[in-house]
Amino acid sequence: MSKKSLIIYFSLSGKTQQAAMQLQQKTAADLYQLQPAEPYSTNYDDIVARGEKEKDQEIMPAISGELPDFTQYNRIYVGYPNWWDRPPMIIHTLFAQADFTGKQVIPFATSASSPLSATMAEMKRLIESAGGSFVENEY
């Protein structure tokens, strides 16, 4: 099996995208931006309202386009903004749709106020339920 890495991330404000690009410089991993099939508004209040509704009602938004072929990767970094001390529901969609069996999965998150650790228990559960191995971020 090849030893390729993939960085898959969801970003609205651009902060998570910046973090993903910095990680790519350190790892030489392939990069894939996760996009919702129904784009989020550009209005902050609308984003908050939609994100909160998705969280509260456990709505997993559809992903736009095809996901990368995970079979060529052994290590997958998953990046997201920390919303209400949780990953956004589109990250739940990712783990519900993709097979992470045998993959090392390293989450990373961006937040203006909350520590990454706030999301780790939920990420560990998502990763393991999709067959992956949770690995703490070494960067």
RONU-64245 format. One record per residue: residue number from 1; x, z, y of N, C-alpha, C in turn. Coordinates in steps of 0.2 Angstrom, whole numbers, always signed. Atoms other than C-alpha are relative to their C-alpha. Layout:
> NUM, X, Z, Y, X, Z, Y, X, Z, Y $
...
***
This chain:
> 1, +4, +0, -6, +0, +0, +0, +4, +0, +6 $
> 2, -4, +0, -6, +6, -4, +17, +0, +7, +4 $
> 3, +0, -6, -4, +10, +10, +29, -2, -1, +7 $
> 4, +3, +2, -7, +0, +3, +44, -4, +6, +3 $
> 5, +5, -5, -4, -9, +14, +57, -5, -3, +4 $
> 6, +5, +3, -5, -24, +11, +67, -3, +6, +4 $
> 7, +3, -4, -5, -30, +19, +83, -7, -2, +1 $
> 8, +6, +2, -1, -49, +18, +84, -3, +5, +5 $
> 9, +2, -5, -5, -57, +26, +100, -6, -2, +3 $
> 10, +6, +1, -4, -72, +28, +110, +1, +2, +7 $
> 11, -2, -3, -6, -70, +29, +129, -5, -3, +5 $
> 12, +5, +2, -5, -82, +28, +144, +4, +0, +7 $
> 13, -3, -1, -7, -72, +34, +159, +7, -4, +0 $
> 14, -6, +3, +0, -56, +26, +153, +6, +5, -2 $
> 15, -5, -6, +1, -47, +43, +150, +2, -1, -8 $
> 16, -2, +1, +7, -48, +41, +131, +4, -6, -2 $
> 17, -4, +6, +1, -42, +23, +132, +7, +1, +2 $
> 18, -7, -2, -2, -27, +29, +142, +4, +4, -5 $
> 19, -3, -4, +5, -23, +42, +129, +1, -5, -7 $
> 20, -1, +4, +6, -25, +29, +115, +5, -5, +1 $
> 21, -5, +4, -1, -14, +17, +123, +7, +3, +0 $
> 22, -7, -3, +0, +0, +30, +126, +1, +2, -8 $
> 23, -2, -1, +7, -2, +35, +107, +2, -7, -3 $
> 24, -3, +7, +3, +0, +16, +103, +7, -1, +1 $
> 25, -7, +1, -2, +16, +16, +112, +5, +4, -4 $
> 26, -4, -5, +5, +22, +31, +101, +0, -2, -7 $
> 27, +1, +2, +7, +16, +24, +85, +0, -7, -2 $
> 28, +0, +7, +1, +15, +5, +86, -6, -1, -5 $
> 29, +6, +1, +4, -2, +7, +78, -5, -6, +3 $
> 30, +5, +5, -2, -16, -7, +79, -5, +4, +4 $
> 31, +5, -3, -4, -29, -3, +92, -7, -3, +0 $
> 32, +7, +2, +1, -48, -4, +91, -4, +4, +5 $
> 33, +5, -4, -4, -61, +1, +104, -7, +0, -3 $
> 34, +7, +0, +3, -77, +7, +97, -5, -1, +6 $
> 35, +5, +2, -6, -92, +0, +108, -7, +1, -3 $
> 36, +7, +0, +3, -110, +5, +106, -4, -7, +1 $
> 37, +4, +6, +0, -122, -9, +102, -4, +0, +7 $
> 38, +3, -1, -6, -132, -3, +117, +4, +3, +5 $
> 39, -5, -3, -4, -120, +0, +131, -3, +6, +4 $
> 40, +2, -5, -4, -120, +16, +141, -1, -2, +7 $
> 41, +1, +1, -7, -126, +16, +159, +7, +1, +4 $
> 42, -6, -2, -4, -112, +17, +172, -2, +6, +5 $
> 43, +2, -5, -4, -122, +30, +181, +1, +7, -4 $
> 44, -2, -7, +3, -115, +48, +177, -6, +4, -3 $
> 45, +6, -4, +2, -132, +56, +176, -4, -3, -6 $
> 46, +3, +4, +6, -139, +43, +164, +4, +1, -6 $
> 47, -4, -1, +6, -124, +45, +153, -1, +7, -3 $
> 48, +1, -7, +3, -126, +64, +152, -7, +0, -3 $
> 49, +7, -1, +3, -145, +62, +149, +0, -3, -7 $
> 50, +0, +4, +6, -142, +49, +135, +4, +4, -5 $
> 51, -5, -4, +5, -127, +59, +127, -3, +6, -2 $
> 52, +3, -6, +2, -137, +75, +127, -6, -1, -4 $
> 53, +5, +1, +5, -152, +67, +119, +2, -2, -7 $
> 54, -3, +2, +6, -141, +59, +106, +2, +6, -4 $
> 55, -3, -6, +4, -133, +76, +102, -6, +4, -2 $
> 56, +5, -5, +2, -149, +86, +102, -5, -3, -5 $
> 57, +4, +3, +5, -159, +74, +92, +4, -4, -6 $
> 58, -5, +2, +5, -144, +69, +81, -1, -8, -1 $
> 59, +0, +8, +0, -146, +50, +86, +7, -3, -1 $
> 60, -6, +3, +0, -132, +40, +80, +0, -7, +2 $
> 61, +1, +6, -3, -130, +25, +91, +4, -6, -4 $
> 62, -3, +6, +4, -126, +8, +82, +6, -2, +4 $
> 63, -6, +3, -2, -109, +1, +84, +0, -7, +1 $
> 64, -1, +7, -2, -106, -16, +92, +5, -3, -4 $
> 65, -5, +4, +4, -97, -29, +81, +2, +3, -6 $
> 66, -3, -2, +7, -87, -27, +65, +5, +5, +1 $
> 67, -6, -5, +0, -76, -12, +62, +6, -4, -3 $
> 68, -6, +3, +3, -58, -16, +57, +0, +1, -8 $
> 69, -1, -1, +8, -54, -18, +38, +5, +6, -1 $
> 70, -4, -6, +1, -48, -1, +34, +5, +0, -6 $
> 71, -4, +0, +6, -40, -6, +18, +7, -1, +1 $
> 72, -7, +1, -2, -24, -11, +27, +3, +6, +3 $
> 73, -2, -6, -4, -22, +6, +35, +1, +6, -5 $
> 74, +0, -7, +4, -16, +23, +27, -1, +6, +5 $
> 75, +1, -6, -5, -17, +33, +44, -4, -3, +5 $
> 76, +5, +2, -5, -31, +32, +56, -1, +5, +5 $
> 77, +1, -4, -6, -31, +40, +73, -7, -1, +3 $
> 78, +7, +1, -3, -49, +43, +80, +0, +4, +7 $
> 79, +0, -3, -7, -50, +46, +99, -7, +0, +3 $
> 80, +6, -1, -3, -65, +52, +109, +0, +5, +6 $
> 81, +1, -5, -5, -71, +61, +124, -3, +6, -3 $
> 82, +3, -6, +2, -76, +79, +121, -6, +1, +4 $
> 83, +6, -1, -3, -94, +81, +125, -4, +6, -3 $
> 84, +3, -6, +2, -102, +98, +124, +4, +3, -6 $
> 85, -5, -3, +5, -87, +104, +113, -2, -4, -7 $
> 86, +1, +4, +6, -92, +90, +101, +2, -7, +1 $
> 87, -1, +7, -1, -87, +72, +97, -7, -4, +2 $
> 88, +6, +3, -1, -100, +60, +104, -3, -3, -6 $
> 89, +3, +2, +7, -113, +54, +91, +2, -7, -2 $
> 90, -3, +6, +3, -105, +37, +90, +6, +1, -5 $
> 91, -5, -2, +5, -91, +45, +81, -3, +2, -6 $
> 92, +4, -2, +6, -104, +52, +69, -2, -7, -4 $
> 93, +1, +6, +2, -109, +34, +67, +6, -3, -4 $
> 94, -7, +3, +3, -91, +28, +63, +1, +3, -7 $
> 95, -2, -3, +7, -89, +41, +49, -6, -1, -5 $
> 96, +5, +2, +4, -106, +37, +42, +0, -7, -3 $
> 97, +0, +7, +2, -103, +19, +41, +7, -2, -4 $
> 98, -7, +2, +2, -84, +18, +37, +2, +4, -6 $
> 99, -3, -3, +5, -75, +22, +21, +7, +2, +1 $
> 100, -7, -3, -2, -60, +34, +25, +3, +2, -7 $
> 101, -3, -2, +7, -56, +37, +6, +7, -1, +0 $
> 102, -7, +1, +1, -38, +40, +4, +4, -1, +7 $
> 103, -4, +1, -7, -34, +39, +23, +1, +7, +3 $
> 104, -2, -6, -5, -25, +52, +34, -4, -2, +6 $
> 105, +3, +1, -6, -36, +54, +49, +2, +6, +5 $
> 106, -3, -5, -5, -29, +62, +65, -5, -1, +6 $
> 107, +4, +0, -6, -42, +66, +78, +4, +1, +7 $
> 108, -2, -2, -7, -38, +66, +97, -6, -1, +5 $
> 109, +5, +0, -5, -49, +70, +112, +2, +1, +7 $
> 110, -1, -1, -7, -50, +70, +130, -5, +4, +3 $
> 111, +5, -4, -3, -59, +82, +141, +3, +3, +7 $
> 112, -2, -3, -6, -58, +89, +159, +0, +7, +0 $
> 113, +1, -8, +0, -62, +107, +154, +0, +3, -7 $
> 114, +0, -4, +6, -63, +110, +135, +6, -2, -4 $
> 115, -6, +2, +5, -49, +111, +122, -2, -4, -6 $
> 116, +1, +4, +6, -47, +99, +108, -3, +4, -6 $
> 117, +2, -5, +6, -49, +114, +96, -7, +1, -1 $
> 118, +7, -1, +0, -67, +115, +101, -4, -5, -5 $
> 119, +3, +5, +4, -71, +99, +91, +3, -1, -7 $
> 120, -3, +1, +7, -60, +101, +76, -3, +2, -6 $
> 121, +4, -2, +6, -71, +110, +64, -5, -6, -2 $
> 122, +4, +6, +1, -84, +96, +66, +3, -6, -2 $
> 123, -4, +6, +2, -71, +82, +65, +2, +1, -7 $
> 124, -2, -1, +7, -64, +90, +49, -6, -1, -5 $
> 125, +5, +1, +5, -81, +90, +41, -2, -7, +0 $
> 126, +2, +7, +0, -85, +72, +47, +5, -4, -4 $
> 127, -5, +3, +4, -68, +66, +40, +0, +1, -7 $
> 128, +0, -2, +7, -69, +75, +24, -7, -3, -4 $
> 129, +6, +3, +3, -87, +69, +21, +0, -8, -1 $
> 130, -1, +7, +1, -81, +51, +23, +6, -2, -4 $
> 131, -6, +1, +5, -67, +53, +10, +7, +1, +3 $
> 132, -7, +0, -3, -53, +55, +22, +3, +7, +0 $
> 133, -3, -6, +0, -40, +69, +24, +2, +1, +7 $
> 134, -1, -3, -7, -40, +79, +40, +8, +1, +1 $
> 135, -7, -1, -2, -23, +79, +49, +0, +2, +7 $
> 136, -1, -2, -7, -19, +89, +64, +4, -5, +4 $
> 137, -4, +4, -5, -13, +79, +79, +7, +2, +1 $
> 138, -7, -2, -1, +6, +79, +80, +3, -2, +7 $
> 139, -2, +2, -6, +7, +72, +97, -3, +5, +6 $
***
